[in-house]
Amino acid sequence: MQKSWNTTHLTWQDIGTDGTKYSLLEGSRDQAGSGFTYAFQIPANFWDMPHWHTADARVVVLRGTLYLGYGDTFDQARLEAYPAGSVVFVPANAVHFDGSTEETLIVGMAIAPWKTHYLDSSIQASAGTA
């Protein structure tokens, strides 16, 4: 099993039509109690509408700036900036929205099972969420 990754040479397992990219680096998102690590790349000017996850996430911003806000409605005034080097905790079931004005790479860690639920079911899911 691979224990380290070079972020300039990730193998993207899911590339969304919106430009988002997802790679499961280790573990399982589906096996209850299994820890897993994933990489997620956000293209410039992408905004993920309000959604929530079934488990806590610990996110490290490796490149760019992650903007994240909480609430049932996307509101730019609620966005907080997390530049490269930031570590962010997103609690399970917390409705949030996120995105970036520049290409941004994050790595997240969580415990399965992991699912993403959008408040508006007509929203196109980003890579790695469907």
C-alpha positions in Angstrom: 0.0 0.0 0.0 1.3 3.4 -0.9 2.0 5.6 2.2 3.0 8.9 0.5 1.9 10.9 -2.5 3.5 13.5 -4.7 0.7 16.0 -5.3 2.1 17.0 -8.7 1.5 13.4 -9.9 -1.9 12.3 -8.4 -4.0 9.9 -10.3 -7.5 11.5 -10.5 -10.2 8.8 -10.2 -13.1 11.1 -10.9 -13.1 14.3 -12.9 -16.3 16.3 -12.8 -17.8 18.1 -15.8 -17.4 21.2 -13.6 -13.6 20.8 -13.5 -13.4 19.3 -9.9 -11.1 16.4 -9.4 -11.1 13.6 -6.8 -8.7 10.9 -5.8 -9.1 8.3 -3.0 -5.6 8.1 -1.7 -6.1 5.3 0.9 -8.8 3.5 2.8 -12.5 3.1 2.0 -15.3 5.7 2.0 -17.9 2.9 2.4 -16.6 0.4 5.0 -18.0 1.6 8.4 -15.2 2.6 10.8 -12.5 2.7 8.0 -10.4 5.8 8.0 -9.7 7.2 4.5 -7.7 10.0 2.9 -8.7 11.8 -0.3 -7.4 14.6 -2.5 -9.8 17.1 -4.1 -8.9 19.8 -6.6 -11.1 22.9 -7.0 -10.8 24.8 -10.2 -10.7 28.6 -10.2 -14.1 30.3 -9.7 -15.9 27.0 -8.7 -18.5 27.2 -5.9 -20.0 24.1 -4.3 -23.6 24.9 -3.2 -24.9 24.1 0.3 -24.3 20.4 1.3 -23.4 18.3 4.2 -21.4 15.1 4.8 -22.2 12.1 7.0 -18.9 12.2 8.9 -16.5 14.8 10.3 -13.7 15.9 7.8 -10.3 17.2 8.6 -9.0 19.2 5.6 -5.5 20.5 4.9 -5.2 23.2 2.2 -2.1 22.3 0.2 -2.3 24.9 -2.6 -4.5 27.9 -3.3 -7.1 29.2 -0.9 -10.3 27.4 0.2 -13.3 29.6 1.0 -15.8 28.0 3.3 -19.0 29.2 4.9 -21.9 27.6 6.8 -25.6 27.9 6.2 -28.5 26.7 4.1 -28.0 29.4 1.4 -24.8 30.3 -0.4 -23.7 33.7 0.9 -20.4 35.2 0.0 -20.4 37.3 3.1 -20.2 34.1 5.2 -17.1 32.8 3.4 -13.9 32.5 5.4 -10.6 32.2 3.6 -8.2 29.3 4.4 -4.9 29.8 2.5 -2.4 27.0 1.8 -1.1 25.6 5.1 -4.5 25.9 6.8 -6.2 22.9 8.6 -10.0 23.0 8.7 -12.4 20.9 10.7 -15.8 20.4 9.1 -18.3 18.6 11.4 -20.6 15.9 10.3 -24.1 17.1 9.2 -22.9 20.8 9.1 -24.5 22.4 6.1 -21.8 24.3 4.3 -20.7 25.7 0.9 -17.2 26.2 -0.4 -15.0 27.0 -3.4 -12.2 29.1 -4.6 -11.2 32.0 -6.8 -8.0 30.1 -7.8 -7.1 26.5 -8.5 -7.0 24.9 -5.0 -5.8 21.5 -3.8 -7.0 20.0 -0.5 -6.4 16.7 1.2 -9.1 15.5 3.6 -9.3 12.7 6.1 -12.5 11.1 7.5 -14.0 7.9 8.9 -16.5 6.0 6.8 -19.3 5.8 5.9 -19.0 9.0 3.9 -21.7 10.5 1.7 -22.4 14.0 0.5 -25.9 15.4 0.4 -26.8 18.6 -1.4 -29.8 20.6 -0.1 -30.9 21.2 -3.6 -31.1 17.7 -5.2 -31.0 19.2 -8.7 -27.4 20.5 -8.1 -24.8 18.6 -10.2 -22.5 16.8 -7.7 -18.8 17.7 -7.8 -16.2 15.0 -8.5 -16.0 12.3 -5.8 -19.5 13.0 -4.3 -21.8 11.0 -6.5 
